[in-house]
Amino acid sequence: MTTTVPAPTGGIAGWPALPRGDVLAAMMGLTTCLLPFLVPAGPGNTAPADAGILLCIVLGLLWAVREHLPIRLPYAAGVATLMLGGAFAALVSVAPVGTGLVLIQDLLLLAWGATVALGRHNPAIIGSVTVAWCRTAAIYSGVMVIAYVGGINAIAGVSAKDGVRASYTFGDPNLAGNYLVLSLFMIAACKHPRSPGVRRIAYLLVLIAIGFTGSNGAMLTLLVGLVLAFTVTRYRKQGAVAGVATLATAALLGGVMVGFVMPRVDLGQLREQAAGSIPLLRDSFGRSANSSGERATIVKEGASLFLKGDATGFGPARTKATLAATQAPYVKEAHNDYLATLLERGVIGGIGLLLFGIALFVRCLRLVFGTLPKAYADLVPRPWLLAVVGPVMATAAGFYEVLHFRHLWTWLGLIAALVLAMQDQPEETP
């Protein structure tokens, strides 16, 4: 069993008590606060959070060495195989040296997740990250909603490229929507802010901010997450029968919608009405047919490209360049992690993605069925709602490339830390 570093009493009111001199926990909280601020971007699409991530990795390594703590690399098998597939594909296809930056990003994000996972040894790290995330998401959403309603486009991130959709400080409405959807479940899992009334206001602000992004993908993943969250909560509170009944009811309603309602609804007419209505609907649901058509074309071209290749891949971040070289009719990035992995990292990368998914699935199941130690349960009272983010991000990976999202790897580190803390707690004697 690994000894947990105790956190002394005192500290900033409302924040978890930090061990005396524990710069790591405080720095992790600050880095988490910086996650939404991606524009203006630095060289190589770097952001302010990247400096914090690098510093946290160094501080975490020094702390682990000083305290003789075991260092675990969660998801290492999957990420290592993904990197191997990318390196082999780049070598075989003689890809430009710049593709190596993608592999460096893989390594840094893995190290960041492992650093957050050091929270298994110190609950203050988990507290600092979760409180910073929940507070930042609520305040950030409030500021951005005010900026959008007030027409302050420089802050709301509204530009001619995306119509009236807000990208905030992410540079992309879909990325902004994904972060906010994940934040909604983080707030629910941690029950922070602690006051129920203030927490309801935070939910409302985040939901409105999601709506202003006009991201159809965010809306879909939010729906998936809410259904699963309700199902798992029923299971935790009322048992397996209630959970299965809830899931079966949701599946039945979904089947009725797909089989009987949707065929009788003229989606084209609805899209036309949306396109001619308020601008936000025009630029979101009104353009969904075009978006779906573009994604279908990308998948078709990508699948054809993969089948014509030799299964080794074309190198990381080389999908667009390869499509252009083959004179494909529609040249664009994959916008799909599953397709991009096969195209860019080959079969080896596909195996790595499978290993990564299995490792994550197992950890999510542990949070759904297990019980956290008290020190961690106080910080994350409803950990099963964090597990729901797994299927949410797996769904999002079908229309975004999410594997390099900084907030994804922060969540992955939290999941790993909580599961490791569960493993570290002593077995209760009957």
C-alpha positions in Angstrom: 0.0 0.0 0.0 1.3 3.5 -0.8 1.3 6.0 1.9 -0.8 9.2 1.2 0.9 12.5 2.1 -1.4 14.2 4.7 -2.7 17.7 4.0 -2.5 20.0 7.1 -5.4 22.1 8.1 -5.6 25.7 7.1 -5.1 27.3 3.7 -7.3 29.4 1.5 -10.9 29.3 2.4 -12.9 27.1 0.0 -9.8 25.5 -1.5 -8.4 22.1 -0.5 -5.7 22.5 2.2 -2.3 22.2 0.5 0.7 20.6 2.2 3.2 23.1 3.4 5.5 24.0 0.6 3.5 21.9 -1.9 4.0 24.0 -5.0 3.0 21.1 -7.2 -0.7 21.1 -6.2 -1.0 24.8 -6.5 0.7 24.8 -9.9 -1.6 22.1 -11.1 -4.6 24.2 -10.1 -3.2 27.2 -11.9 -2.5 25.2 -15.1 -6.1 23.8 -15.0 -7.3 27.4 -14.9 -5.4 28.1 -18.1 -6.8 25.2 -20.1 -9.5 27.3 -21.9 -7.1 30.0 -23.1 -5.8 28.7 -26.4 -5.8 31.9 -28.5 -3.8 33.8 -29.4 -1.7 30.8 -30.0 2.1 30.7 -29.8 4.5 28.9 -32.1 3.3 25.4 -33.0 -0.1 26.1 -31.5 1.3 26.4 -28.0 -0.8 28.0 -25.3 -0.1 29.4 -21.8 -1.2 26.1 -20.2 1.7 24.4 -22.0 4.2 26.3 -19.8 2.3 25.1 -16.7 2.1 21.6 -18.0 5.9 21.4 -18.5 6.6 22.9 -15.1 4.2 20.5 -13.4 5.8 17.5 -15.1 9.3 18.7 -13.8 7.9 19.4 -10.3 6.0 16.1 -10.2 9.1 14.1 -11.1 11.3 15.9 -8.5 8.6 15.4 -5.8 8.3 11.7 -6.7 12.0 11.2 -6.6 12.4 13.1 -3.3 9.6 11.1 -1.6 10.5 7.8 -3.3 7.0 7.5 -4.7 6.3 4.9 -7.4 5.6 6.5 -10.7 2.9 5.0 -12.9 2.3 5.8 -16.5 -1.4 5.2 -17.1 -2.3 4.4 -20.7 1.4 3.9 -21.5 0.8 0.7 -23.5 -1.7 2.3 -25.9 0.1 5.6 -26.2 3.5 3.9 -26.8 2.0 1.7 -29.6 0.4 4.8 -31.1 3.7 6.5 -31.1 5.4 3.5 -32.5 2.9 3.3 -35.3 3.4 7.1 -36.0 7.2 6.8 -36.0 7.2 3.7 -38.3 4.7 5.4 -40.7 6.9 8.6 -40.8 10.0 6.5 -41.4 8.5 4.4 -44.2 6.8 7.3 -46.0 9.7 9.6 -45.5 7.5 12.2 -43.8 8.8 15.7 -43.1 10.7 16.3 -39.9 7.8 18.4 -38.6 5.7 15.3 -38.1 7.9 14.5 -35.1 6.3 17.3 -33.2 3.1 15.3 -33.1 5.0 12.4 -31.4 6.5 14.9 -28.9 3.0 16.1 -28.2 1.9 12.5 -27.6 4.8 12.1 -25.1 4.1 15.4 -23.3 0.4 14.7 -22.9 1.1 11.2 -21.5 3.6 12.8 -19.0 0.9 15.4 -18.1 -1.6 12.7 -17.4 0.9 10.7 -15.3 1.7 13.9 -13.3 -2.0 14.4 -12.5 -2.2 10.8 -11.6 0.3 11.5 -8.8 -2.8 12.7 -7.0 -3.1 9.1 -5.8 -0.4 10.0 -3.2 -1.9 13.4 -2.3 -5.6 14.2 -2.3 -4.7 17.9 -2.3 -3.6 17.5 -5.9 -7.0 16.1 -6.9 -8.7 18.8 -4.9 -6.7 21.6 -6.5 -7.3 20.4 -10.0 -11.1 19.7 -9.6 -11.8 22.9 -7.7 -9.9 25.0 -10.2 -11.7 23.3 -13.1 -15.2 23.7 -11.7 -14.7 27.3 -10.7 -12.9 28.3 -13.9 -15.7 26.7 -16.0 -18.4 28.5 -14.2 -16.8 31.9 -14.1 -15.5 31.5 -17.7 -19.0 30.6 -19.0 -20.5 33.6 -17.2 -18.0 36.0 -18.7 -18.3 34.5 -22.2 -22.1 34.6 -22.1 -22.0 38.3 -21.1 -19.5 39.0 -23.9 -21.6 37.1 -26.5 -24.9 38.8 -25.5 -23.1 42.2 -25.3 -21.7 41.8 -28.8 -18.0 41.9 -27.6 -16.9 39.6 -30.4 -13.2 39.9 -29.6 -13.8 38.1 -26.3 -16.7 35.9 -27.4 -14.6 34.7 -30.4 -17.3 35.4 -33.0 -15.8 35.7 -36.5 -16.9 35.7 -40.1 -15.5 32.2 -40.5 -18.0 30.6 -38.1 -20.9 33.0 -38.6 -22.4 33.9 -35.2 -21.1 30.8 -33.5 -18.9 31.5 -30.5 -15.4 30.0 -30.3 -14.5 32.0 -27.1 -10.8 31.7 -26.4 -10.5 28.2 -28.1 -10.3 29.3 -31.7 -12.9 26.7 -32.7 -16.6 26.5 -31.6 -16.5 22.7 -31.5 -13.4 22.6 -29.2 -15.1 25.2 -27.0 -18.3 23.1 -26.8 -16.4 19.9 -26.0 -14.5 21.5 -23.1 -17.8 22.9 -21.7 -19.6 19.6 -22.0 -16.8 17.9 -20.1 -16.9 20.7 -17.5 -20.6 20.2 -16.9 -20.0 16.6 -15.8 -17.0 17.7 -13.8 -19.1 20.1 -11.8 -21.8 17.4 -11.3 -19.3 14.8 -10.2 -17.4 17.1 -7.8 -20.6 18.9 -6.6 -18.7 22.1 -6.8 -19.6 24.9 -6.1 -20.8 23.3 -2.9 -23.9 25.5 -2.5 -26.8 23.8 -4.5 -28.1 27.2 -5.6 -24.8 28.4 -6.9 -24.2 25.1 -8.5 -27.5 25.4 -10.4 -26.4 28.8 -11.7 -23.1 27.3 -12.8 -25.0 24.5 -14.7 -27.2 27.1 -16.4 -24.2 29.3 -17.4 -22.3 26.4 -18.9 -25.4 25.2 -20.8 -26.0 28.6 -22.3 -22.3 28.9 -23.2 -22.5 25.5 -24.9 -25.6 26.7 -26.8 -23.8 29.8 -28.1 -21.1 27.7 -29.7 -23.7 26.3 -32.0 -21.8 23.0 -32.0 -24.0 20.1 -33.1 -21.4 17.7 -31.9 -21.4 19.2 -28.4 -25.2 18.9 -28.3 -25.0 15.2 -29.4 -22.3 14.3 -26.8 -24.2 16.2 -24.1 -27.3 14.1 -24.9 -25.3 10.9 -24.8 -23.7 12.0 -21.5 -27.0 12.9 -19.8 -28.6 9.6 -20.7 -25.7 7.6 -19.4 -25.4 9.8 -16.3 -29.0 9.3 -15.4 -28.7 5.5 -16.0 -25.6 5.1 -13.9 -27.0 7.3 -11.1 -30.1 5.2 -11.0 -27.9 2.1 -10.7 -25.8 3.6 -7.9 -28.8 4.7 -5.9 -31.4 2.0 -6.6 -29.5 -1.0 -7.9 -28.9 -2.9 -11.1 -32.5 -3.5 -12.0 -33.2 0.3 -11.9 -30.1 1.0 -14.0 -30.9 -1.7 -16.6 -34.5 -0.5 -16.8 -33.4 3.1 -17.3 -31.0 2.1 -20.1 -33.6 -0.1 -21.7 -36.2 2.7 -21.7 -33.7 5.1 -23.2 -32.8 2.5 -25.9 -36.5 1.9 -26.6 -37.2 5.6 -26.9 -34.2 6.0 -29.2 -35.4 3.1 -31.4 -38.9 4.7 -31.6 -37.3 8.0 -32.6 -35.1 6.4 -35.3 -37.6 3.9 -36.6 -40.9 5.7 -36.5 -40.5 9.4 -35.8 -37.5 10.4 -37.9 -38.7 8.8 -41.2 -41.8 10.9 -40.9 -40.0 14.1 -40.3 -38.7 16.2 -43.2 -35.2 17.1 -41.9 -34.5 19.0 -45.1 -37.5 21.3 -44.5 -36.5 21.8 -40.9 -33.0 22.7 -41.9 -34.3 25.2 -44.4 -36.5 26.8 -41.8 -33.5 26.9 -39.4 -31.3 28.4 -42.1 -33.9 31.2 -42.6 -34.5 31.8 -38.9 -32.3 33.2 -36.1 -28.6 33.4 -37.0 -27.4 30.9 -34.4 -29.8 28.2 -35.7 -28.8 29.0 -39.2 -25.1 28.5 -38.5 -25.6 25.4 -36.4 -28.5 23.1 -37.2 -29.2 24.9 -40.5 -25.7 23.8 -41.8 -25.8 20.3 -40.4 -26.6 18.8 -43.8 -23.5 20.3 -45.3 -21.4 19.2 -42.3 -22.7 15.7 -42.5 -22.0 15.5 -46.2 -18.5 16.8 -45.8 -17.7 14.3 -43.0 -19.2 11.5 -45.1 -17.0 12.5 -48.0 -13.9 12.7 -45.8 -14.6 9.2 -44.4 -15.1 7.8 -47.9 -11.9 9.3 -49.3 -10.0 8.3 -46.2 -11.2 4.7 -46.3 -10.3 4.5 -50.0 -6.8 5.9 -49.3 -6.3 3.4 -46.5 -7.3 0.4 -48.6 -5.0 1.5 -51.4 -2.1 1.9 -49.0 0.1 -0.8 -47.4 -1.4 -0.4 -43.9 1.7 1.3 -42.5 0.2 4.8 -42.5 1.3 8.0 -44.0 2.8 9.7 -40.9 1.3 11.8 -38.1 -0.7 14.9 -39.3 -0.3 13.9 -42.9 -3.9 13.2 -43.9 -4.5 16.5 -45.6 -1.2 16.5 -47.4 -1.7 12.9 -48.6 -5.1 13.7 -49.9 -3.8 16.7 -51.8 -0.9 14.6 -53.3 -3.4 12.0 -54.5 -5.5 14.7 -56.1 -8.6 13.8 -54.0 -11.7 15.9 -54.8 -12.1 17.0 -51.2 -8.9 17.8 -49.3 -9.2 18.2 -45.6 -8.0 16.8 -42.3 -9.8 13.6 -41.1 -11.7 15.2 -38.2 -12.1 11.7 -36.9 -9.7 10.1 -34.5 -10.5 6.5 -35.6 -9.9 7.3 -39.3 -7.0 9.6 -38.7 -5.2 6.9 -36.6 -5.5 4.3 -39.3 -4.5 6.7 -42.1 -1.6 8.3 -40.2 -0.3 5.6 -37.9 -1.4 2.5 -39.8 -2.5 -0.9 -38.3 0.1 -0.5 -35.5 -1.5 2.8 -34.5 -5.0 1.2 -34.7 -3.8 -1.5 -32.2 -2.5 1.3 -30.0 -5.8 3.1 -30.0 -7.6 -0.2 -29.1 -5.3 -0.7 -26.2 -5.8 2.9 -25.1 -9.6 2.4 -25.3 -9.5 -0.8 -23.3 -7.4 0.8 -20.5 -9.8 3.7 -20.3 -12.9 1.5 -20.4 -11.6 -0.6 -17.5 -10.8 2.5 -15.4 -14.3 3.9 -16.1 -15.9 0.7 -15.0 -13.9 0.8 -11.7 -15.3 4.2 -11.0 -18.9 3.1 -11.8 -18.8 0.0 -9.5 -16.2 0.9 -6.9 -15.9 3.2 -3.9 -13.3 5.9 -3.4 -11.4 6.3 -0.1 -13.0 9.0 2.1 -10.4 11.6 1.4 -11.1 11.4 -2.3 -14.8 10.8 -2.0 -15.1 14.2 -0.2 -13.5 15.8 -3.3 -15.4 13.8 -5.9 -18.7 12.6 -4.3 -20.1 11.2 -7.5 -17.1 9.7 -9.4 -19.4 7.7 -11.7 -20.3 10.9 -13.4 -16.6 11.4 -14.3 -16.7 7.9 -15.9 -19.6 9.0 -18.1 -17.1 11.4 -19.8 -15.5 8.3 -21.4 -18.4 7.4 -23.8 -18.9 11.2 -24.3 -15.3 11.6 -25.6 -15.5 8.3 -27.6 -18.5 9.7 -29.4 -16.8 13.1 -30.0 -13.8 11.2 -31.5 -16.1 10.3 -34.3 -16.2 13.9 -35.6 -13.2 15.6 -33.9 -9.6 14.6 -33.4 -9.7 14.7 -29.6 -6.5 12.8 -28.7 -4.5 16.0 -28.4 -7.0 18.0 -26.3 -5.3 19.2 -23.2 -8.5 19.0 -21.1 -9.0 15.4 -22.2 -5.6 14.4 -20.8 -6.3 16.3 -17.5 -9.5 14.3 -17.2 -7.6 11.1 -18.0 -5.1 11.8 -15.3 -7.9 12.4 -12.7 -9.5 9.1 -13.7 -6.2 7.3 -13.3 -5.5 8.9 -9.9 -8.9 8.0 -8.5 -8.6 4.4 -9.6 -5.1 4.0 -8.2 -6.3 5.5 -5.0 -9.0 2.9 -4.9 -6.4 0.2 -5.4 -4.2 1.7 -2.6 -6.9 1.7 0.1 -6.7 -1.3 2.5 -9.2 -4.1 2.2 -12.0 -3.9 4.7 -12.2 -6.9 6.9 -15.7 -8.5 7.3 
